[in-house]
Amino acid sequence: MNDTTSAAPANLLFVDDEPNILKSLKRLFRSSDYNVLLAENGEQGLQVLSENAVDLIISDMRMPQMDGAEFLSQAAERWPDTVRILLTGYADIESTVTAVNKGRIYSYCSKPWEDNELKILVNNALEQKRLREERRQLFAIINQQNEELKLLNDQLENKVQLRTEQLKLSLQRIDNAHNVLKKQFTNTIKTFARIIEMRPGIKSGHSKYIAENAKALAQHMNVDNEAQKDILYAGLLLQIGKISLPDNLLRQPLNEMTTAGKRRYLNHGQEGWGLLNGIDQLQNAAELILYQHEYFDGTGEPSGWAGDKIPLGSRILAVIRDYICCLDGFITGKVMSIEQAHQYLLKKSNSLYDPEVVEHFLQMLTESKSEDERPIIEISWTQLQPGMEAAEIIHNGILYLKDQILTNSQVDKVLEMRRHSKDLVLKVRI
């Protein structure tokens, strides 16, 4: 388990009626990062769960009296936040499907297992559990800040009756506090965007690139400041609805998805809207996320809107989003050159994209002298891979690598550096 998890060791519960299996699992996870608890049957497992705060369960499928499906089903009902993994033999496929449905398991592992694969599976499961917990905490922070802003606004009406000089002073103080809260809110959104991109399969660094360039494009098109802010927030949270998508779908190029898979993928805009719509400050941004897959000719999702009926912010975000997706190969499965990406946007103008938005975007790239340069994005260490082109890697404020194609050994070195210090900035070219 990596050092992004909490300082306290994770509690693991292994349930199997074979003592040798339990010994093997205990030996495999014998580490300061874990506390291992054992049970020889489902009843013992439930008793251990009632007495200990367990982070993750690994249970055998075939056990006397209470099988793994029934045990995990009861565990899911009573301790829903505990991650559940099933050990199953190759002959237990039908039983495994039952366990998945009843026990709402995170994953399953075939027996006999491969040690490293099982350790990676447990590590990833605990990481996702931690991310879910952090997401709940972040939403609590956002809601608390909304309440604070509402309180400040309510206080404004009471101050109107004060003398002129007192009113000016009070307004100044409130304005300062409001600015601080807005800055904190924006920083929280940026942090949340980075956490979203730590989910395997969601492209790291894309949200920041889309948000910053969409805001710049909105400014280029003379959009007002408030609308620019909504576009920035929508860009940062554009991928939030992807959290619920399966890994295999997130890794597929758009043009290679089945009809059902593509429909499910395009539905992530509606999922994002559902998550954010209840937050007052993000209602406009949530609407832009909802309509990000509407097409200019009216053939998109979810409402089939066309032309100017689609919010301008959604039209802007769609162009920036698909431009970077062309460059990284998500659209067709093949990485496009800068020129090919430009030609794709021009070709799809009037069908997928607003031609005015495409024109302004390509003009903006020309004016910034970046029309021939592949974008540089800042990624999470969790998505660093050999073969990436590192524009800059900075460790503790010191430049470590610049303009290099990363090798396996260099990636291992960077990850080792990260284990000793979290002050690591990774910038790669798409």
C-alpha positions in Angstrom: 0.0 0.0 0.0 1.4 3.4 -1.0 1.9 6.4 1.2 -1.1 8.2 -0.1 -3.3 6.3 2.3 -3.9 7.2 5.9 -1.1 6.9 8.4 -3.0 4.2 10.4 -2.6 0.6 9.0 -5.5 -0.7 7.1 -7.5 -3.6 8.8 -7.8 -6.6 6.5 -10.1 -9.6 7.3 -9.5 -12.9 5.6 -12.2 -15.6 5.8 -11.5 -19.2 4.7 -12.2 -22.6 6.1 -8.7 -23.8 5.1 -6.1 -22.9 7.7 -3.3 -23.1 5.1 -5.0 -20.5 2.9 -5.4 -18.2 5.9 -1.7 -18.6 6.8 -0.7 -17.8 3.2 -2.8 -14.7 3.1 -1.5 -13.6 6.5 2.1 -14.1 5.4 1.5 -12.3 2.1 0.1 -9.2 3.8 2.5 -9.2 6.8 3.5 -5.6 6.7 3.4 -2.5 8.9 0.8 -1.1 6.4 -1.8 -3.8 7.4 -3.4 -5.3 10.5 -4.5 -8.8 9.5 -7.6 -10.4 11.1 -8.6 -14.1 10.4 -11.8 -16.1 10.5 -12.5 -19.7 9.5 -16.1 -19.3 8.5 -18.8 -16.7 7.9 -20.1 -16.6 11.4 -16.7 -15.9 12.8 -16.2 -13.3 10.1 -19.4 -11.5 11.1 -18.2 -11.6 14.7 -14.9 -10.1 13.8 -16.6 -7.3 11.9 -18.8 -6.5 14.8 -15.8 -6.0 17.0 -13.3 -4.3 14.7 -13.4 -1.5 12.1 -12.4 -3.4 9.0 -11.3 -1.7 5.7 -11.3 -4.7 3.4 -12.6 -8.3 3.4 -11.2 -11.2 1.3 -13.5 -14.2 1.6 -13.4 -17.7 0.0 -16.5 -18.6 -2.0 -16.9 -22.2 -0.9 -17.3 -22.6 2.9 -19.6 -24.9 4.9 -22.7 -23.5 6.6 -22.4 -20.0 5.1 -20.8 -19.6 1.7 -18.9 -16.5 0.6 -21.9 -15.0 -1.3 -24.1 -15.1 1.8 -21.3 -13.9 4.1 -20.5 -10.9 1.9 -24.2 -10.1 1.4 -24.6 -9.8 5.2 -21.4 -7.8 5.5 -22.5 -5.4 2.7 -25.8 -4.8 4.5 -24.3 -4.1 7.9 -20.9 -2.6 6.9 -21.4 -1.1 3.4 -18.2 1.0 3.5 -16.0 -2.1 3.8 -14.5 -3.2 0.5 -15.3 -6.8 -0.4 -13.2 -9.2 -2.5 -14.1 -12.8 -3.3 -11.7 -15.7 -3.7 -13.2 -18.2 -6.1 -12.2 -21.3 -8.1 -12.6 -21.5 -11.9 -15.6 -23.9 -11.5 -17.5 -21.3 -9.4 -18.4 -18.8 -12.1 -22.2 -19.1 -11.5 -21.7 -18.8 -7.7 -19.4 -15.8 -8.3 -22.1 -14.0 -10.3 -24.4 -14.6 -7.4 -21.9 -13.2 -5.0 -21.3 -10.1 -7.1 -25.1 -9.4 -7.1 -25.8 -10.2 -3.5 -22.6 -9.0 -1.8 -21.9 -6.0 -4.1 -18.2 -7.0 -4.2 -15.5 -4.8 -5.5 -13.7 -7.6 -7.4 -12.9 -11.3 -7.3 -9.6 -13.2 -7.6 -9.2 -16.8 -8.9 -7.6 -19.4 -6.7 -4.7 -20.1 -6.8 -3.8 -16.4 -6.9 -0.7 -14.6 -8.1 0.8 -12.8 -5.0 1.7 -9.6 -6.7 -1.6 -9.3 -8.6 -3.6 -9.8 -5.3 -1.5 -7.2 -3.5 -2.1 -4.7 -6.3 -5.8 -5.5 -6.3 -6.0 -4.9 -2.5 -3.9 -1.7 -2.8 -6.2 -0.3 -5.6 -9.3 -1.2 -3.6 -8.1 0.6 -0.5 -7.0 3.6 -2.6 -10.5 3.9 -4.1 -12.1 3.6 -0.7 -9.9 6.4 0.5 -10.8 8.5 -2.5 -14.5 8.0 -1.8 -14.0 9.1 1.8 -12.1 12.2 0.7 -14.8 13.0 -1.8 -17.4 13.0 0.9 -15.2 15.2 3.0 -14.7 17.7 0.2 -18.4 17.9 -0.5 -18.9 18.6 3.2 -16.3 21.4 3.0 -18.1 22.9 0.0 -21.5 22.8 1.6 -20.0 24.4 4.8 -18.5 27.2 2.7 -21.9 27.8 1.0 -23.5 28.1 4.4 -20.8 30.6 5.4 -21.4 32.7 2.3 -25.2 32.6 2.8 -24.6 33.8 6.4 -22.4 36.7 5.2 -25.0 37.7 2.6 -27.8 37.7 5.3 -25.7 39.9 7.5 -25.4 42.4 4.6 -29.0 43.4 4.8 -28.8 44.2 8.5 -25.8 46.5 7.9 -27.7 48.7 5.4 -29.1 50.8 8.2 -25.7 51.8 9.6 -24.3 55.2 8.9 -22.5 55.8 5.6 -18.9 55.4 6.8 -19.8 52.3 8.9 -21.5 50.8 5.9 -18.4 51.4 3.7 -16.2 49.8 6.3 -18.5 46.8 6.8 -18.8 46.2 3.1 -15.1 46.3 2.7 -14.6 43.7 5.4 -17.3 41.5 4.0 -15.8 41.9 0.5 -12.4 40.8 1.7 -13.9 37.8 3.5 -15.9 36.9 0.4 -12.9 37.1 -1.8 -11.0 34.8 0.6 -13.9 32.3 0.5 -14.1 32.4 -3.2 -10.4 31.7 -3.5 -10.7 28.9 -1.1 -13.7 27.5 -3.0 -11.8 27.6 -6.3 -8.8 25.9 -4.7 -11.1 23.2 -3.3 -12.5 22.6 -6.8 -9.0 22.3 -8.2 -8.0 19.9 -5.5 -11.2 17.9 -6.1 -10.4 17.8 -9.9 -7.0 16.3 -9.1 -8.6 13.7 -6.9 -11.1 12.7 -9.6 -8.2 12.2 -12.0 -6.5 9.7 -9.6 -9.3 7.3 -10.5 -7.7 4.7 -12.8 -8.8 5.3 -16.4 -9.6 9.0 -16.1 -7.0 11.0 -17.9 -4.8 13.0 -15.5 -4.1 16.6 -16.3 -7.0 16.9 -18.8 -9.4 18.8 -16.5 -6.9 21.6 -15.8 -6.0 21.9 -19.5 -9.6 22.0 -20.6 -10.6 24.5 -17.8 -7.8 27.0 -18.4 -8.1 26.9 -22.2 -11.9 27.0 -22.1 -11.8 30.1 -19.8 -9.2 31.7 -22.2 -11.4 30.9 -25.2 -14.4 32.4 -23.5 -12.4 35.6 -22.8 -11.3 35.6 -26.5 -15.0 35.5 -27.4 -15.9 38.4 -25.0 -17.9 36.2 -22.6 -18.6 38.1 -19.3 -16.5 37.3 -16.2 -19.2 35.4 -14.3 -19.8 33.1 -17.2 -16.0 32.6 -17.5 -15.9 31.5 -13.9 -18.7 29.0 -14.5 -16.8 27.6 -17.6 -13.6 27.3 -15.5 -15.5 25.3 -12.7 -17.2 23.2 -15.4 -13.9 22.4 -17.0 -12.3 21.4 -13.8 -15.2 19.1 -12.9 -16.0 18.0 -16.5 -15.0 14.3 -15.8 -16.6 13.9 -12.4 -19.4 11.7 -13.9 -16.8 9.2 -15.1 -16.1 8.1 -11.6 -19.0 5.6 -11.9 -17.9 4.1 -15.3 -16.1 0.8 -15.4 -12.3 0.7 -16.1 -12.6 -1.2 -19.4 -15.0 1.5 -20.8 -12.7 4.3 -19.8 -9.8 2.7 -21.6 -11.7 2.2 -24.9 -11.3 4.8 -27.8 -14.7 6.5 -28.4 -15.0 5.1 -32.0 -14.4 1.5 -30.8 -17.2 1.5 -28.2 -20.3 -0.5 -28.8 -23.6 1.4 -29.1 -24.5 0.5 -25.5 -21.0 1.4 -24.3 -21.0 4.7 -26.0 -24.4 5.6 -24.7 -23.3 4.7 -21.2 -20.1 6.8 -21.7 -21.9 9.8 -23.0 -24.2 9.6 -20.0 -21.4 10.7 -17.7 -22.4 14.3 -18.3 -25.8 13.6 -16.7 -24.1 11.8 -13.9 -21.9 14.8 -13.3 -24.9 17.2 -13.3 -26.6 15.0 -10.7 -23.7 15.2 -8.4 -23.2 18.9 -8.6 -26.7 20.4 -9.2 -27.5 20.7 -5.5 -24.5 23.0 -4.8 -25.6 26.6 -5.3 -22.3 27.9 -6.6 -22.0 25.1 -9.1 -25.5 25.0 -10.6 -24.4 26.9 -13.8 -21.3 24.8 -14.1 -23.4 21.6 -13.6 -25.6 22.7 -16.5 -22.6 23.2 -18.8 -21.4 19.7 -17.8 -24.8 18.2 -18.5 -24.9 19.5 -22.1 -21.2 18.9 -23.0 -22.1 16.1 -25.4 -24.8 18.0 -27.3 -23.9 18.3 -31.0 -24.3 21.4 -33.0 -26.5 19.6 -35.6 -28.9 18.4 -32.9 -27.8 14.7 -32.8 -26.1 14.7 -29.4 -27.0 13.8 -25.8 -29.1 14.1 -23.6 -31.7 16.5 -25.1 -30.8 16.7 -28.8 -30.4 20.5 -28.7 -28.9 22.2 -31.7 -27.1 25.4 -32.5 -27.4 28.4 -30.1 -29.9 26.4 -27.9 -26.8 24.6 -26.5 -25.2 26.7 -23.8 -22.2 28.5 -25.2 -20.0 27.2 -22.3 -20.9 23.6 -23.3 -20.0 24.3 -26.9 -16.6 25.8 -25.8 -15.8 22.9 -23.5 -16.7 20.3 -26.2 -14.1 21.8 -28.6 -11.3 22.0 -26.1 -12.2 18.5 -24.7 -12.1 16.8 -28.1 -9.0 18.7 -29.2 -6.9 17.2 -26.4 -8.7 13.8 -26.9 -7.6 13.8 -30.6 -4.0 14.4 -29.5 -4.0 11.5 -27.0 -5.8 9.0 -29.2 -9.1 8.7 -27.4 -11.3 9.7 -30.3 -10.2 7.2 -33.0 -7.7 5.0 -31.1 -4.8 6.7 -32.9 -2.8 9.6 -31.7 -3.3 12.6 -34.0 -0.7 15.2 -34.9 -1.5 18.9 -34.2 -2.4 19.5 -37.8 -4.6 16.4 -37.9 -6.4 17.6 -34.7 -7.0 21.0 -36.3 -8.4 19.4 -39.5 -10.7 17.1 -37.4 -12.2 20.1 -35.6 -12.7 21.9 -38.9 -14.2 18.8 -40.5 -16.7 18.4 -37.7 -17.7 22.1 -37.6 -21.4 22.5 -38.2 -22.0 18.9 -37.2 -20.4 18.2 -33.8 -19.0 21.7 -33.1 -20.0 25.3 -33.3 -18.0 26.7 -36.2 -17.6 30.0 -34.5 -16.1 28.4 -31.4 -13.7 26.3 -33.6 -12.6 29.4 -35.5 -11.9 31.4 -32.3 -10.0 28.4 -30.8 -7.7 27.9 -33.7 -7.2 31.6 -33.9 -6.3 31.7 -30.2 -3.8 28.9 -30.7 -2.2 30.9 -33.5 -2.0 34.1 -31.4 -0.4 32.2 -28.5 2.1 30.7 -30.9 1.2 27.2 -29.6 -0.6 25.9 -32.8 2.4 23.7 -33.6 3.2 22.6 -30.1 1.7 19.6 -28.3 0.0 20.7 -25.1 1.8 20.2 -21.8 -0.3 18.9 -18.9 0.4 18.3 -15.2 -0.4 14.8 -14.2 -0.7 12.8 -11.0 2.1 10.4 -10.1 -0.4 7.6 -10.2 -0.7 7.8 -14.0 3.0 8.2 -14.8 4.1 5.6 -17.3 7.2 4.6 -19.4 7.1 6.1 -22.9 5.6 9.4 -21.8 7.4 12.6 -22.9 8.4 14.5 -19.8 8.5 18.2 -20.4 9.6 18.8 -16.8 9.9 16.8 -13.6 10.6 19.0 -10.6 11.4 17.5 -7.2 11.6 19.7 -4.1 11.8 22.7 -6.3 14.8 21.3 -8.3 14.5 20.3 -12.0 15.1 16.6 -12.2 14.3 15.8 -15.9 13.4 17.9 -18.9 12.3 17.0 -22.5 12.9 13.2 -22.2 11.0 10.1 -23.1 10.7 8.3 -19.8 12.2 4.8 -19.4 11.1 2.1 -16.9 14.0 2.9 -14.6 13.3 6.6 -14.7 9.7 6.1 -13.8 10.8 3.8 -10.9 13.2 6.5 -9.7 10.5 9.2 -9.8 8.1 7.0 -7.8 10.8 6.3 -5.3 11.4 10.1 -5.0 7.7 10.6 -4.4 7.7 8.1 -1.6 10.3 10.2 0.3 8.8 13.6 -0.6 5.4 14.7 -1.9 6.8 17.9 -3.4 6.8 16.5 -7.0 5.6 18.3 -10.1 5.1 16.1 -13.2 4.5 17.9 -16.6 4.2 15.8 -19.7 3.4 16.4 -23.4 0.3 14.9 -24.8 
